[in-house]
Amino acid sequence: RDFNERCAQCSEVNWGLTDGGRFYCRSCHNVTERTREVVNTDFITNSRVQTISKGLGKQEKNDGGCEWYICEGFQLVLKKQAEALEALGVCPQMKDEILCNFWRCYLQKSKQAYCKRPAGETVKALSVCESSTDVDSDPERPSLLHLLSLSESEGDLQTDCSFASSVSKVSESTSVYSGSVDGSLYLMKNQKEKLRMTMPMTLSFCYMALLWLREPITLSELLRFVVEGHIPYLNVFQHFPEKMKLCGLDLRIFCVESWPVYEEVFNKMHELAAFLDLPRFPDITDSCFLHPDMLCMKYLMEANLPDELHNWTCRVVKKIGIGEVDFLTLMPGNKSTRKVKYDVLAAAVIVVVLKLLFLLDDHYEWLLSEFAEERNKSNTEGGPYFEFKKWYEMVKQSLDVKQKKLDEERAKSLWRCEKPLFYSVKNKSKVLKRRQMVVNLQNQFGKLSGSVRCAEKPNPSSFQLSWSEENTDGSCFHGHSLKGVLQEKCGLLTAMNPDYWLCTVKLCNEKLCGHLAHYREVEFPQSYHFILGLFSFLLRIQPSYIHDEVCMIEHKLFNKKLYKKLKYNTVLRK
């Protein structure tokens, strides 16, 4: 306010201060040589200190930044993600209790905090200082930003602050190309016995906490919310405090240039649970959202399939025992139990039921559809017969529209951070000026092309495809009947179709090749491929993962027949 000179470049009087204390023009970003003179009158001699302020109270660097550690950056990321999940309706206990304890345990197990530095160890391991990133909140209640600073009150958990100070003394030689203290050491460190923190692992932490609380969010939904921008992941470091400078190697750690992959997040979650020595997770019972019966009901509604199919999915789940508590509940470190992908498992059960009833061989399902169409012409009582052909055309049309919209959104997604990154006072004005030019050009081209600014992103929903029974156009198939494909035998409804084709006769070793069976589109009927593609879109995963679960269910369902067939073939060869 006291500096009223006009800018030599644009003649405007609109000054701001750089981190170095110099005046720069907010209009054209021209930086002057003049600096602001500050007289500090806050300190009065012989005054008594009443409080000690925490936060980023570490030694400031020459560029206005402060010392910070990689684990503090991930701590901020976890906090932002937990807050986003809480805004979506997740239990508040997830952030301050469950995720908080998981993070503490990880820091202690990986010897980054809450532990004593081993005697004689050189400056190679990661550590954190007693004063960490803090926010204004209740100090007696631990939250994700308090974890490291609460080590004194834990008693048995201690942070080696002397080690942190020793790291800061050699930070110039070890982290020359990093804004953090331990950025270069973090990437150089060979951690075969430890899990090194990465951005996808933040989602593994979140999913592990959701699974512990048995929240009604599957992993596929979690990753979809990330892609849609409801959960911070892409360019999340722009929410870091101004004094936490990201530079060089830090960008390799916190900048992501691809969306998270289902399999990677899933596997890392199980590795984390075993690494942390977590006990058996709370039981997944038939009343939990993650139970196959519940998820099958959800996916049947979203796929616009008849409600009567739910009885068949429940029969399959009960027949092969995949609804048992011991099968569904996670037991960390137990290698004898199979890792359950709850959403993929439910989708695979539906695929198997459709094969049982409609065969999906590109021939039988169309014959049944023609039969149902003829019956519907003369049907005057009850609900209409389910027509597979009509359902296929309706769902395919809607799926193509959604897929095209998804591809366009992915193509338009901005991978670069909106907040410009600069690493020194010297080039800050150039970066800001270049950024302003880019924004101006984008606005001008937008006006010329007549493009409308994107509206606010819609609220997240568990359903990507919605079908209303109130529509009069017949687009909803929930109330349609399966009488055209069922027959009664001994008081039980059975499928008219007596045949069934297996996706594979012999399963592969999942540990060796990563899949139970290999999926090639040309080797399977188009109807089967369409069904896999539908659930692949709903779960945002590759069709091969659903195919794996289908093969596993089939071998459990037809185990005795397969065993006899394999044994018979072996005898013939001998």
Salt bridges, closest charged atoms under 4 A:
GLU5 OE2 - ARG34 NH1 3.30
ASP19 OD2 - LYS245 NZ 3.00
ASP19 OD1 - LYS428 NZ 3.86
GLU33 OE1 - ARG22 NH1 3.74
GLU60 OE2 - LYS243 NZ 2.71
GLU72 OE1 - LYS58 NZ 2.99
GLU83 OE2 - LYS79 NZ 2.36
GLU83 OE2 - LYS95 NZ 3.94
ASP96 OD2 - ARG141 NH2 2.99
ASP134 OD1 - HIS146 NE2 3.08
GLU154 OE2 - ARG104 NH1 2.66
GLU221 OE2 - LYS298 NZ 3.80
GLU228 OE2 - ARG224 NH1 3.32
GLU228 OE1 - HIS230 NE2 3.32
GLU242 OE2 - LYS245 NZ 3.87
GLU242 OE1 - LYS419 NZ 3.59
GLU263 OE1 - LYS341 NZ 2.94
GLU271 OE1 - LYS268 NZ 3.75
ASP277 OD2 - LYS109 NZ 2.76
ASP283 OD1 - ARG280 NH2 3.15
ASP293 OD2 - HIS291 ND1 3.78
GLU302 OE1 - LYS298 NZ 3.21
ASP326 OD1 - ARG280 NH2 3.15
GLU374 OE2 - LYS377 NZ 3.70
ASP400 OD2 - LYS396 NZ 3.16
GLU510 OE1 - ARG338 NH2 3.92
GLU521 OE2 - HIS529 NE2 3.10
GLU523 OE2 - ARG520 NH1 3.59
ASP548 OD2 - HIS515 ND1 2.68
GLU549 OE2 - ARG338 NH1 3.18
GLU554 OE2 - LYS355 NZ 2.61
